Amino acid sequence: MEPKKYQEMELKRNSMLYFVVGLTAVLLLTYVALEWKSYQKTPYVDLTDATLLNELDELPPVTIQKLPPPPPPKVQPTILEIVPDVEKVIETDFASTETDYLDEVIEVDDIPVVEEPILDEISFIAIEDAPIFPGCENAQDKKVCFQEMMQKHVRRNFRYPEIAQEMGLQGRVNVIFTIQKDGSIADVRMRGPHEVLETEASRIIGKLPKMTPGKQRGTPVKVPFSIPITFRLN
C-alpha cells in the first residue's frame, strides 16, 4: 500500500491525544459540577436604629385582698347536773395499824419452810453432787474427772469392727445412758450412721464400772450422761 501524499493531515495520526484531552475535560467538568456550592443571600437588617418598647419596664399594680376573719370556734356549754343524795354515807374512824411501844408483842412460832420436791432425774450439768467415777473420789472437780475417766474408758476398750472396716463404715455414734440411784448403768440409747457401729458403742458402754450415784441435797437421783464415740478409718 502506498503512503498518502499528506501524512500530517491524517486524522488517525493524533487520535490518542484527542481522546486523552477529551477525557480530561469531561472529568474536570464532572468534578466542578459535584463540588459546586450555592448560597442563599439573606437581606441585611441594621438594628442600630431599632427602638425597643418600654412596655416591659412597667410592672402591674399590686393589689392586696383582705380576707374575712375565720369564724370563732364553737364552744359547747357544759351542763352540770345536780344529783340528789339518796343514801347517807356514815363516816367511820379507821384504827391505826402502827404498833405502840406500850403494846405487848406476841411471840409467833417459826414459819415452816416448804422445800421444793427433789426431781427423780437431774442432768449432769445441774446436779449438786455429780456421780463419782471409780478413781475420782479425791478429785477437787469431780465432774471434770468424770469426763476425763469416761474418755480414757472409751479409748481403752475401743475396737474397730472388722466388718465395718471392710464395708468402709465410719462416723460418730452419740450415746446417752443413765446412772441409776444405785450407781449402775441403764437406759442406754444411741444413734449412729450404721447398726454395726452402734453395736460396738453399746459394747463399750456396757463395760463401764459401777459408780457412786449422783446426789441432790443429799438424796440419790438418776443422772443422764451423753458422750460421742467417733469411728474413723485411717
Phi, psi and chi 1 to 4 in degrees:
 res  aa     phi    psi   chi1   chi2   chi3   chi4
   1 MET       -  137.6 -177.4  176.0  178.4      -
   2 GLU   -89.3  138.5  -63.5 -179.8   -1.5      -
   3 PRO   -67.7  153.2   24.3  -31.3      -      -
   4 LYS   -71.6  165.4  -67.6 -176.2  179.6 -177.9
   5 LYS   -75.3  -42.3 -174.0  175.6 -178.1  179.1
   6 TYR  -114.0   90.6  -57.9  100.8      -      -
   7 GLN   -71.9  -29.6  -65.0 -178.5   -0.7      -
   8 GLU   -69.1  -16.9   62.9  -84.9    3.5      -
   9 MET   -91.6    1.4  -59.5  -61.4  -68.1      -
  10 GLU   -75.5  129.9 -172.1  176.8    1.2      -
  11 LEU   -72.9  -31.8  -62.3  176.3      -      -
  12 LYS   -73.0  -11.6  -66.7 -177.6  179.9 -179.8
  13 ARG   -66.2  -43.7 -178.7  179.7  178.3 -177.7
  14 ASN  -111.1   29.0  -61.7  -36.9      -      -
  15 SER   -65.8  -37.9   59.7      -      -      -
  16 MET   -66.8  -38.2 -176.8   59.9   65.3      -
  17 LEU   -65.9  -40.1  177.5   61.8      -      -
  18 TYR   -65.8  -37.4  -62.2  152.0      -      -
  19 PHE   -64.8  -42.2  175.9   74.8      -      -
  20 VAL   -66.9  -40.7  172.8      -      -      -
  21 VAL   -64.3  -42.5  172.7      -      -      -
  22 GLY   -66.1  -41.4      -      -      -      -
  23 LEU   -63.5  -40.1 -176.8   59.5      -      -
  24 THR   -63.7  -40.1  -56.5      -      -      -
  25 ALA   -64.8  -42.3      -      -      -      -
  26 VAL   -64.0  -43.2  170.7      -      -      -
  27 LEU   -63.5  -38.0  -68.2  175.6      -      -
  28 LEU   -65.8  -42.5 -179.3   60.7      -      -
  29 LEU   -64.6  -38.1  -68.1  175.2      -      -
  30 THR   -65.6  -40.4  -56.2      -      -      -
  31 TYR   -65.0  -42.2  175.1   76.2      -      -
  32 VAL   -64.7  -38.5  171.8      -      -      -
  33 ALA   -66.4  -37.4      -      -      -      -
  34 LEU   -73.7  -34.4  -67.8  175.7      -      -
  35 GLU   -91.2    2.3  -64.8  -65.4  -30.1      -
  36 TRP   -72.1  130.5 -178.0  -94.6      -      -
  37 LYS  -125.5  138.4  -64.2 -179.3 -179.5  179.4
  38 SER  -120.8  140.9   61.6      -      -      -
  39 TYR  -118.3  139.8  -58.8   93.3      -      -
  40 GLN   -89.1  128.9 -175.5  178.4   -0.6      -
  41 LYS   -80.8  130.5  -65.5 -177.7  179.3 -179.3
  42 THR  -108.5  139.1   56.3      -      -      -
  43 PRO   -67.5  140.7   24.8  -34.8      -      -
  44 TYR   -88.6  127.9  175.3   75.2      -      -
  45 VAL  -117.7  127.8  178.5      -      -      -
  46 ASP   -91.4  114.9 -171.1    5.4      -      -
  47 LEU   -95.4    7.4  -61.5  177.6      -      -
  48 THR   -68.9  -30.9   56.0      -      -      -
  49 ASP   -94.0    1.2  -62.6  -24.9      -      -
  50 ALA   -71.7  142.2      -      -      -      -
  51 THR  -108.3  132.5   57.9      -      -      -
  52 LEU   -90.6  147.2  -61.3  176.4      -      -
  53 LEU   -77.9  143.1  -62.3  177.0      -      -
  54 ASN   -95.0   14.3  -64.6  -31.3      -      -
  55 GLU   -68.2  -29.4  -65.3  179.8   -2.3      -
  56 LEU   -73.0  -19.5  -62.7  177.9      -      -
  57 ASP   -74.6  -19.6  -64.4  -21.7      -      -
  58 GLU   -87.3  126.2  -63.5 -179.4    0.1      -
  59 LEU   -93.1  146.0  -61.8  175.9      -      -
  60 PRO   -68.2  148.2   25.0  -34.4      -      -
  61 PRO   -65.9  143.4   24.9  -34.7      -      -
  62 VAL   -89.3  126.6  178.8      -      -      -
  63 THR  -112.9  134.0   58.1      -      -      -
  64 ILE  -109.5  122.4  -60.2  175.3      -      -
  65 GLN  -103.6  129.0  -63.7 -179.5   -2.5      -
  66 LYS   -91.2  120.1  -65.8 -176.6  179.2 -179.3
  67 LEU   -87.2  147.8  -61.7  176.4      -      -
  68 PRO   -68.4  146.6   23.9  -34.3      -      -
  69 PRO   -64.0  149.6   25.1  -34.0      -      -
  70 PRO   -67.3  151.2   25.1  -33.8      -      -
  71 PRO   -67.7  145.4   24.5  -34.1      -      -
  72 PRO   -65.0  147.7   25.0  -34.1      -      -
  73 PRO   -65.6  145.8   23.6  -32.7      -      -
  74 LYS   -80.5  123.1  -63.9 -179.5  179.3 -179.3
  75 VAL  -108.6  119.3  179.5      -      -      -
  76 GLN   -82.6  129.4  -63.5 -179.2   -4.3      -
  77 PRO   -68.7  141.1   25.1  -33.7      -      -
  78 THR   -84.7  126.4  -56.5      -      -      -
  79 ILE  -102.8  120.5  -59.3  174.8      -      -
  80 LEU   -97.0  126.1  -60.3  177.1      -      -
  81 GLU  -103.4  130.6  -64.4 -178.6   -1.1      -
  82 ILE   -96.6  116.0  -59.8  173.9      -      -
  83 VAL   -97.6  124.9  179.5      -      -      -
  84 PRO   -70.7  147.4   24.3  -34.2      -      -
  85 ASP   -69.2  129.3  -64.7  -24.8      -      -
  86 VAL  -100.6  -45.5  177.3      -      -      -
  87 GLU  -115.6  147.7  -63.5  179.5   -1.6      -
  88 LYS   -91.9  129.6  -67.2 -177.0  178.8 -179.4
  89 VAL   -92.0  125.5  179.6      -      -      -
  90 ILE   -95.9  120.5  -58.7  173.8      -      -
  91 GLU   -80.9  132.9  -63.9 -177.8   -2.2      -
  92 THR  -120.2  149.4   56.9      -      -      -
  93 ASP   -88.9  131.2  -64.5  -25.8      -      -
  94 PHE   -93.2  134.1  -66.3   95.2      -      -
  95 ALA   -73.8  143.2      -      -      -      -
  96 SER   -72.9  140.5  176.6      -      -      -
  97 THR   -94.1   -2.3   57.2      -      -      -
  98 GLU   -76.9  143.8  -63.8 -179.1   -1.3      -
  99 THR   -82.9  145.2   58.3      -      -      -
 100 ASP  -104.0  147.3 -167.6   -2.2      -      -
 101 TYR   -66.7  -14.3   67.3   94.6      -      -
 102 LEU   -85.4  -18.4  -62.6  176.9      -      -
 103 ASP   -71.4  149.4  -63.5  -23.2      -      -
 104 GLU   -88.7  132.2 -177.1  178.4   -1.5      -
 105 VAL   -86.0  127.0  178.5      -      -      -
 106 ILE   -93.1  130.8  -57.8  174.3      -      -
 107 GLU   -73.4  137.2  -64.6 -178.3   -0.7      -
 108 VAL  -114.5  135.7 -179.1      -      -      -
 109 ASP   -64.7  157.3  -63.0  -23.8      -      -
 110 ASP   -61.1  137.0  -65.2  -22.8      -      -
 111 ILE   -80.1  125.1  -60.1  174.1      -      -
 112 PRO   -68.2  136.4   24.4  -32.9      -      -
 113 VAL   -92.7  122.8  178.4      -      -      -
 114 VAL   -86.0  115.3  179.2      -      -      -
 115 GLU   -84.1  146.6  -64.4 -176.5   -4.5      -
 116 GLU   -70.2  142.5  -64.2 -179.6   -0.7      -
 117 PRO   -66.9  143.4   23.8  -33.5      -      -
 118 ILE   -80.8  130.4  -59.8  174.7      -      -
 119 LEU   -69.4  153.4  -60.0  177.1      -      -
 120 ASP   -75.2  -24.2 -173.3   61.1      -      -
 121 GLU  -137.9  130.8 -178.6  176.1  -55.3      -
 122 ILE  -132.0  140.5  -61.8  178.0      -      -
 123 SER   -66.6  159.9   63.6      -      -      -
 124 PHE   -63.9  -32.2 -175.5   82.4      -      -
 125 ILE   -75.2  -36.8  -61.3  174.8      -      -
 126 ALA   -92.0   -9.3      -      -      -      -
 127 ILE   -72.8  148.4 -167.6  168.3      -      -
 128 GLU   -74.7  -54.6  -67.4  178.8   -5.6      -
 129 ASP  -110.4  107.0  -60.8  -31.6      -      -
 130 ALA   -70.1  155.9      -      -      -      -
 131 PRO   -59.5  148.8  -21.8   32.2      -      -
 132 ILE  -107.4  118.1  -59.4  174.9      -      -
 133 PHE   -75.3  141.3 -159.2   98.1      -      -
 134 PRO   -54.6  122.2  -26.6   34.7      -      -
 135 GLY   108.6   -9.5      -      -      -      -
 136 CYS  -107.5   18.7  -64.7      -      -      -
 137 GLU   -63.9  -35.2  -69.9   81.0    4.4      -
 138 ASN  -102.7   10.8  -61.9  -34.6      -      -
 139 ALA   -75.1  144.8      -      -      -      -
 140 GLN   -69.7  -47.8  -66.9 -178.3   -4.5      -
 141 ASP  -108.4   99.6 -166.4  -20.7      -      -
 142 LYS   -72.1  -25.8  -67.6 -178.6  173.7   53.7
 143 LYS   -68.4  -43.6  -70.6 -174.9  178.9 -179.7
 144 VAL   -66.1  -41.1  174.8      -      -      -
 145 CYS   -63.9  -38.2 -176.7      -      -      -
 146 PHE   -60.4  -46.3 -176.6   93.7      -      -
 147 GLN   -65.9  -39.5  -64.7  174.4   -9.2      -
 148 GLU   -65.5  -41.6  -67.9  177.2   -7.6      -
 149 MET   -67.1  -32.4  -64.9  -62.1  -70.2      -
 150 MET   -65.7  -41.3  -78.8  -64.9  -55.7      -
 151 GLN   -64.6  -41.2  -65.0  -67.7  -21.5      -
 152 LYS   -64.2  -39.3  -69.5  179.9 -179.2  179.6
 153 HIS   -62.7  -42.4  173.6   81.8      -      -
 154 VAL   -65.0  -45.0  172.2      -      -      -
 155 ARG   -65.6  -35.6  -71.6 -166.1  -62.8  -93.0
 156 ARG   -72.5  -33.7 -175.9  169.2   54.5 -109.0
 157 ASN  -104.0    8.4  -63.9  -84.1      -      -
 158 PHE   -74.8  129.8 -176.3   83.0      -      -
 159 ARG  -137.1  121.9  -59.9  -71.8 -175.5  -86.2
 160 TYR   -79.3  120.2 -148.8  115.3      -      -
 161 PRO   -61.0  138.7  -20.8   31.9      -      -
 162 GLU   -65.5  -38.7  -65.8 -178.3    0.2      -
 163 ILE   -64.7  -33.0 -173.4  172.4      -      -
 164 ALA   -69.3  -35.0      -      -      -      -
 165 GLN   -68.1  -40.9  -63.4 -179.3   13.6      -
 166 GLU   -65.5  -35.9  -65.2  174.9   -2.2      -
 167 MET   -84.4   -7.7  -62.6  174.0   62.1      -
 168 GLY    72.1   31.3      -      -      -      -
 169 LEU   -84.7  135.8  -60.2  176.1      -      -
 170 GLN  -156.2  164.2   60.7 -179.1   -6.8      -
 171 GLY   147.4 -169.1      -      -      -      -
 172 ARG  -113.9  134.4  175.5 -177.8  -65.8  179.1
 173 VAL  -110.2  118.1  178.9      -      -      -
 174 ASN   -89.0  119.4  -65.0  -40.9      -      -
 175 VAL  -112.1  134.4 -176.8      -      -      -
 176 ILE  -128.0  127.8  -59.7  174.9      -      -
 177 PHE  -138.6  166.6   59.0   89.9      -      -
 178 THR  -121.8  130.9  -57.4      -      -      -
 179 ILE   -88.1  112.9  -55.6  169.2      -      -
 180 GLN   -72.9  176.2  -60.7  -66.1  -34.9      -
 181 LYS   -66.5  -21.8  -64.5 -180.0 -179.7  179.9
 182 ASP   -97.0    3.6   57.9   -7.5      -      -
 183 GLY    92.3   -1.2      -      -      -      -
 184 SER   -82.3  166.1   59.9      -      -      -
 185 ILE  -103.6  131.6  -54.9  -59.4      -      -
 186 ALA  -151.3  175.1      -      -      -      -
 187 ASP    53.6   52.2  -61.8  -22.5      -      -
 188 VAL   -79.7  123.0 -178.7      -      -      -
 189 ARG  -129.1  146.8  -66.5  166.4  -67.8  171.6
 190 MET  -152.0  157.8   57.8 -161.1   66.5      -
 191 ARG  -144.4  124.9  176.6  177.8  -64.8  179.0
 192 GLY  -147.3 -179.5      -      -      -      -
 193 PRO   -74.6  -20.3   25.3  -32.6      -      -
 194 HIS  -152.2  154.3 -162.4  -88.4      -      -
 195 GLU   -65.1  -32.2 -174.9  178.9   -1.9      -
 196 VAL   -63.0  -43.2  175.6      -      -      -
 197 LEU   -69.7  -35.6  -57.7 -179.4      -      -
 198 GLU   -65.0  -37.9  -68.3  179.3   -7.5      -
 199 THR   -64.6  -41.8  -57.1      -      -      -
 200 GLU   -65.5  -39.2  176.3   60.9   18.9      -
 201 ALA   -64.3  -38.3      -      -      -      -
 202 SER   -65.5  -35.3  176.8      -      -      -
 203 ARG   -65.8  -38.7 -175.7 -170.1   67.3   81.2
 204 ILE   -66.0  -42.9  -64.3  172.9      -      -
 205 ILE   -68.6  -32.4  -61.2  -58.9      -      -
 206 GLY   -66.2  -17.5      -      -      -      -
 207 LYS   -89.7    4.8  -70.4 -177.5  172.8  -65.5
 208 LEU   -66.5  141.3  -75.4  172.0      -      -
 209 PRO   -77.9  167.9   29.2  -34.8      -      -
 210 LYS   -73.0  138.5 -169.5  172.5 -177.1  179.3
 211 MET  -117.5  167.7  -52.7  177.2 -171.2      -
 212 THR   -78.9  123.7  -56.6      -      -      -
 213 PRO   -65.7  157.0   25.1  -33.3      -      -
 214 GLY   -75.6  152.7      -      -      -      -
 215 LYS  -130.6  144.7  -63.8 -179.9 -179.8  179.7
 216 GLN  -123.9  111.7 -172.8   73.7    7.7      -
 217 ARG    55.9   40.5  -66.6 -156.1  -66.1  -91.1
 218 GLY    82.5   -0.5      -      -      -      -
 219 THR  -107.3  129.1  -57.0      -      -      -
 220 PRO   -63.5  136.7  -21.8   33.2      -      -
 221 VAL  -136.2  166.1  -67.8      -      -      -
 222 LYS   -80.2  139.5  -61.7  178.5 -178.7  179.5
 223 VAL  -129.9  112.6 -179.5      -      -      -
 224 PRO   -79.4  147.8   25.6  -30.9      -      -
 225 PHE  -142.8  141.3 -174.4   81.3      -      -
 226 SER  -124.5  145.5   62.8      -      -      -
 227 ILE  -150.2  136.5 -178.2  172.6      -      -
 228 PRO   -91.0  140.9   29.4  -31.3      -      -
 229 ILE  -119.4  118.9  -59.9  177.2      -      -
 230 THR  -101.8  129.0  -56.0      -      -      -
 231 PHE  -108.4  119.6  -65.4   83.6      -      -
 232 ARG  -137.7  128.4 -177.3  177.4  -59.8  170.7
 233 LEU   -80.6  139.0  -66.3  172.6      -      -
 234 ASN   -81.1      -  -64.6  -31.7      -      -
